[in-house]
Amino acid sequence: MALVSQIIPLPARRTVRLVAPMEWWHLLSLDAPSVAALWAWSFAYAFRLRLSLYSLLLLFVGTWLIYIADRILDGFHQDSVRLRERHFFYVRHRTVVIAVAIPVVFCLGWLILFHMLQDARRADVLIFVIASAYFVLVHLRGQAIERWFPKELIVALVFAAATAVPALSRLSLDSTQNPAQDKAFLVLMSTLFAALCWLNCIAIEKWEQSVGKAFGGAFNPRRSPGPHAQLSDRTARWGQRHLRSFSVTLATVSVLTAALSLHSNPSVAELCFASAVAAALFIPLDHSSLSAFHLRIAADAALLTPLLLVLIR
């Protein structure tokens, strides 16, 4: 199979302008791990659970390894039209990234063996097996698998489940005033977070497929996907057509959940409010004239709204 670097058109092979720290944050695949670790901490914080630094580091490192593996494998894809700046970055720096990833894999194994709760280990093994099986099938069969198992939906569910595991495993161990209610609220918040992750995925897919957006072109929301755009599954297409309506609905449900939990657990209400803010941010982004590259960064940065919990304390 020919390497992508041999088949990408010259305009697409230009050097990426790496000025803003957020561009590095995205290109080095630190965005998804940051979001996962932040929300895992937020779930634990909402129920006053003790979450060690090792737990957050384990989630961060595991998520980073999965994302860089996905982007490196995507870099071998022969259809360069489907690739974006993040893929070209790994085409250029594949060897260095793999050299860094090897010791990180051993670090992850050490964290799993010596610094992971048994309940969390069992749950994460199950999630890892499901994610790995889907990961392999997607890279072997591509759109044939995605047609039956929507990529955006699977990624959102697996990502949210893995993020909730540290708090869920500790709810069974740490004493709380009402463990049944706390578990119900955690499941509800995890569902909202999964919906937020799905919104993030379908929005990025929509913006990157739009004509004139690839490689820094400005986004025109009235334009339709280009002739070489990757076809989304039915659920993603529905979400993309109703992106703003879904954002409003998710923000509204989050606010209602915040109101419902305000009396029993104000910290849960605060996190639900952060979810509402994140969902609402996708409405102006969908009207934005930013490039695809920077819209992708903004979409991931929108999921950092739990930082509001730190600011208001």
Phi, psi and omega per residue, in radians:
M1 nan 2.296 -3.123
A2 -1.263 2.518 3.096
L3 -1.248 2.609 -3.133
V4 -1.056 -0.619 -3.099
S5 -1.078 -0.299 -3.139
Q6 -1.609 -0.220 -3.020
I7 -2.095 -0.167 -3.121
I8 -1.268 2.436 3.072
P9 -1.058 2.661 -3.091
L10 -0.979 -0.763 3.133
P11 -1.040 -0.575 -3.105
A12 -1.362 -0.270 -3.085
R13 -1.641 0.211 -3.137
R14 -1.168 2.743 3.132
T15 -1.266 2.331 -3.139
V16 -1.268 2.405 3.099
R17 -1.322 1.943 -3.075
L18 -1.893 1.460 -3.102
V19 -1.950 -1.025 -3.061
A20 -1.269 2.460 3.094
P21 -1.000 -0.561 -3.138
M22 -1.171 -0.469 3.072
E23 -1.194 -0.730 3.051
W24 -1.099 -0.735 3.135
W25 -0.966 -0.697 3.133
H26 -1.352 -0.875 -3.044
L27 -1.158 -0.526 3.102
L28 -1.484 0.117 3.111
S29 1.080 0.609 3.101
L30 -1.617 -0.105 -3.072
D31 -1.197 -0.997 -3.133
A32 -1.077 -0.779 3.074
P33 -1.037 -0.657 3.111
S34 -1.111 -0.771 3.135
V35 -1.117 -0.764 -3.131
A36 -1.087 -0.835 -3.114
A37 -1.136 -0.697 -3.132
L38 -1.129 -0.785 -3.127
W39 -1.246 -0.598 3.069
A40 -1.089 -0.768 3.070
W41 -1.076 -0.702 -3.102
S42 -1.152 -0.717 3.087
F43 -1.059 -0.780 3.128
A44 -1.154 -0.716 -3.140
Y45 -1.074 -0.655 -3.095
A46 -1.091 -0.469 -3.127
F47 -1.990 0.261 3.104
R48 0.959 0.777 3.129
L49 -1.652 2.639 3.129
R50 -1.526 1.901 -3.141
L51 -2.020 2.028 -3.059
S52 -1.303 2.804 3.069
L53 -1.082 -0.574 3.116
Y54 -1.069 -0.689 3.141
S55 -1.107 -0.759 3.128
L56 -1.194 -0.678 3.121
L57 -1.131 -0.692 3.120
L58 -1.066 -0.804 3.133
L59 -1.138 -0.725 -3.132
F60 -1.095 -0.856 -3.085
V61 -1.163 -0.766 3.136
G62 -1.068 -0.753 3.121
T63 -1.135 -0.731 -3.139
W64 -1.076 -0.761 -3.131
L65 -1.100 -0.701 3.124
I66 -1.128 -0.754 -3.091
Y67 -1.214 -0.700 3.141
I68 -1.233 -0.589 3.078
A69 -1.087 -0.740 3.131
D70 -1.106 -0.745 -3.094
R71 -1.275 -0.595 3.086
I72 -1.160 -0.760 3.126
L73 -1.156 -0.667 3.070
D74 -1.072 -0.511 -3.126
G75 -1.163 -0.287 3.099
F76 -1.560 -0.025 -3.109
H77 -1.181 2.380 -3.060
Q78 -1.332 -0.389 -3.115
D79 -1.514 1.602 -3.052
S80 -1.167 -0.309 -3.119
V81 -1.131 -0.523 -3.100
R82 -1.408 -0.189 -3.064
L83 -1.551 2.694 -3.093
R84 -2.170 -3.104 -3.090
E85 -0.970 -0.714 -3.119
R86 -1.087 -0.612 3.118
H87 -1.239 -0.741 3.133
F88 -1.107 -0.588 3.096
F89 -1.040 -0.755 -3.126
Y90 -1.346 -0.421 3.006
V91 -1.112 -0.755 -3.095
R92 -1.286 -0.560 -3.006
H93 -2.091 0.450 -3.055
R94 -0.995 -0.814 -3.068
T95 -1.092 -0.777 -3.139
V96 -1.122 -0.754 -3.109
V97 -1.114 -0.749 3.128
I98 -1.117 -0.694 3.116
A99 -1.087 -0.650 3.109
V100 -1.286 -0.647 -3.051
A101 -1.192 -0.538 -3.074
I102 -1.040 -0.922 3.082
P103 -1.157 -0.482 3.110
V104 -1.149 -0.616 3.089
V105 -1.068 -0.753 3.109
F106 -1.148 -0.635 3.074
C107 -1.094 -0.721 3.117
L108 -1.105 -0.758 3.114
G109 -1.057 -0.712 3.103
W110 -1.093 -0.734 3.118
L111 -1.120 -0.722 -3.131
I112 -1.140 -0.739 -3.059
L113 -1.286 -0.634 -2.960
F114 -2.034 -0.208 -3.046
H115 -2.366 0.549 -3.120
M116 -2.264 2.316 3.098
L117 -1.109 2.558 -3.097
Q118 -1.076 -0.740 3.121
D119 -1.099 -0.725 3.123
A120 -1.163 -0.650 -3.130
R121 -1.112 -0.748 3.135
R122 -1.102 -0.790 -3.130
A123 -1.139 -0.736 -3.114
D124 -1.202 -0.584 3.082
V125 -1.087 -0.759 3.120
L126 -1.088 -0.811 3.130
I127 -1.093 -0.724 -3.126
F128 -1.113 -0.720 3.134
V129 -1.101 -0.783 3.125
I130 -1.106 -0.813 -3.122
A131 -1.129 -0.720 -3.118
S132 -1.155 -0.737 3.124
A133 -1.071 -0.771 3.122
Y134 -1.167 -0.703 3.132
F135 -1.002 -0.839 -3.128
V136 -1.147 -0.770 -3.112
L137 -1.110 -0.687 3.141
V138 -1.118 -0.731 -3.113
H139 -1.345 -0.340 3.085
L140 -1.570 -0.692 -3.017
R141 -1.967 -0.247 3.050
G142 1.060 -2.242 -3.025
Q143 -1.151 -0.367 3.098
A144 -1.100 -0.610 3.094
I145 -1.400 -0.754 -3.083
E146 -1.117 -0.434 3.129
R147 -1.140 -0.605 -3.103
W148 -1.723 -0.485 3.131
F149 -2.187 1.605 -3.020
P150 -0.928 2.142 -3.076
K151 -1.025 -0.858 -3.065
E152 -1.077 -0.701 -3.115
L153 -1.220 -0.762 3.139
I154 -1.100 -0.788 3.139
V155 -1.053 -0.770 -3.117
A156 -1.103 -0.769 -3.108
L157 -1.172 -0.799 -3.125
V158 -1.150 -0.744 -3.129
F159 -1.087 -0.801 -3.122
A160 -1.174 -0.682 3.142
A161 -1.122 -0.801 3.133
A162 -1.098 -0.601 -3.133
T163 -1.243 -0.556 -3.101
A164 -1.462 -0.320 -3.054
V165 -0.993 -0.813 -3.120
P166 -0.978 -0.757 3.132
A167 -1.249 -0.726 -3.103
L168 -1.110 -0.713 -3.136
S169 -1.172 -0.473 -3.130
R170 -1.528 -0.376 3.087
L171 -1.103 -0.479 3.130
S172 -1.389 -0.324 -3.070
L173 -1.826 -0.740 -3.089
D174 -1.422 2.520 3.139
S175 -1.346 2.248 3.064
T176 -2.260 2.787 -3.094
Q177 -1.183 -0.624 -3.111
N178 -2.478 1.428 -3.052
P179 -1.074 -0.639 -3.133
A180 -1.125 -0.764 3.126
Q181 -1.161 -0.702 -3.141
D182 -1.094 -0.735 3.120
K183 -1.130 -0.669 3.118
A184 -1.119 -0.750 3.110
F185 -1.151 -0.659 3.131
L186 -1.139 -0.725 3.089
V187 -1.095 -0.721 3.137
L188 -1.128 -0.780 3.135
M189 -1.160 -0.645 3.102
S190 -1.137 -0.619 3.090
T191 -1.150 -0.751 3.082
L192 -1.076 -0.711 3.136
F193 -1.167 -0.676 3.087
A194 -1.081 -0.735 3.097
A195 -1.109 -0.649 3.107
L196 -1.170 -0.693 3.093
C197 -1.133 -0.691 3.112
W198 -1.126 -0.736 3.085
L199 -1.031 -0.746 3.098
N200 -1.040 -0.802 -3.085
C201 -1.156 -0.814 -3.080
I202 -1.256 -0.539 3.106
A203 -1.161 -0.793 3.118
I204 -1.080 -0.756 3.123
E205 -1.046 -0.747 -3.139
K206 -1.123 -0.846 -3.068
W207 -1.174 -0.639 -3.113
E208 -1.318 -0.373 3.131
Q209 -1.501 -0.294 -3.049
S210 -1.195 2.457 -3.134
V211 -1.031 2.368 3.065
G212 1.517 -0.010 -3.095
K213 -1.668 -0.502 -3.045
A214 -1.108 2.458 3.065
F215 1.018 0.725 2.947
G216 1.701 -0.048 3.120
G217 -1.186 2.673 -3.121
A218 -1.298 2.591 -3.123
F219 -1.524 2.288 3.019
N220 -2.047 1.904 -3.052
P221 -1.112 -0.283 -3.140
R222 -1.522 -0.182 3.129
R223 -1.398 2.645 3.099
S224 -1.703 2.872 3.130
P225 -1.001 2.583 -3.118
G226 -1.245 2.999 -3.064
P227 -1.152 -0.373 -3.118
H228 -1.815 0.202 -3.087
A229 -1.167 2.489 3.090
Q230 -1.256 2.304 -3.108
L231 -1.301 2.292 3.086
S232 -1.513 2.847 3.064
D233 -1.336 3.063 -3.044
R234 -1.090 -0.717 -3.122
T235 -1.129 -0.706 3.130
A236 -1.185 -0.714 3.122
R237 -1.091 -0.692 3.095
W238 -1.081 -0.822 -3.139
G239 -1.088 -0.645 -3.140
Q240 -1.214 -0.635 3.094
R241 -1.180 -0.565 -3.083
H242 -1.993 0.607 -3.028
L243 -1.016 -0.847 -3.088
R244 -1.216 -0.680 3.102
S245 -1.113 -0.719 3.127
F246 -1.154 -0.670 3.103
S247 -1.062 -0.791 3.132
V248 -1.111 -0.756 -3.137
T249 -1.092 -0.801 -3.137
L250 -1.121 -0.696 3.104
A251 -1.116 -0.708 3.138
T252 -1.140 -0.803 3.124
V253 -1.082 -0.673 3.123
S254 -1.125 -0.725 3.113
V255 -1.134 -0.724 3.115
L256 -1.121 -0.691 3.088
T257 -1.135 -0.671 3.078
A258 -1.070 -0.745 3.125
A259 -1.141 -0.651 -3.131
L260 -1.152 -0.617 -3.054
S261 -1.711 -0.030 -3.024
L262 -1.050 -0.718 -3.084
H263 -1.287 -0.750 -3.045
S264 -1.419 -0.592 -3.127
N265 -2.684 1.646 -3.126
P266 -1.041 -0.534 -3.140
S267 -1.164 -0.652 3.051
V268 -1.120 -0.721 3.127
A269 -1.078 -0.700 3.126
E270 -1.108 -0.719 3.139
L271 -1.192 -0.655 3.079
C272 -1.125 -0.641 3.082
F273 -1.131 -0.694 3.081
A274 -1.079 -0.648 3.077
S275 -1.116 -0.694 3.121
A276 -1.121 -0.729 3.113
V277 -1.086 -0.762 -3.138
A278 -1.059 -0.802 3.139
A279 -1.081 -0.718 -3.118
A280 -1.146 -0.501 -3.115
L281 -1.131 -0.412 -3.125
F282 -1.271 -0.290 3.126
I283 -1.219 -0.937 3.074
P284 -1.153 -0.536 3.117
L285 -1.117 -0.605 3.141
D286 -1.215 -0.318 3.076
H287 -1.693 -0.070 -2.970
S288 -1.259 2.703 3.064
S289 -1.768 0.247 3.099
L290 -1.122 2.782 3.062
S291 -1.256 2.907 3.110
A292 -1.043 -0.712 -3.109
F293 -1.048 -0.826 -3.090
H294 -1.396 -0.456 3.032
L295 -1.160 -0.658 3.095
R296 -1.062 -0.768 3.120
I297 -1.113 -0.751 -3.121
A298 -1.136 -0.648 3.139
A299 -1.113 -0.704 3.100
D300 -1.279 -0.662 3.109
A301 -1.118 -0.495 3.116
A302 -1.096 -0.407 -3.135
L303 -1.469 0.065 3.123
L304 -1.602 0.221 -3.083
T305 -1.082 -0.382 3.029
P306 -1.024 -0.254 3.028
L307 -1.041 -0.367 3.037
L308 -1.017 -0.523 3.132
L309 -1.117 -0.607 3.116
V310 -1.244 -0.695 -3.053
L311 -1.240 -0.591 -3.057
I312 -1.490 -0.150 -3.135
R313 -1.531 nan nan
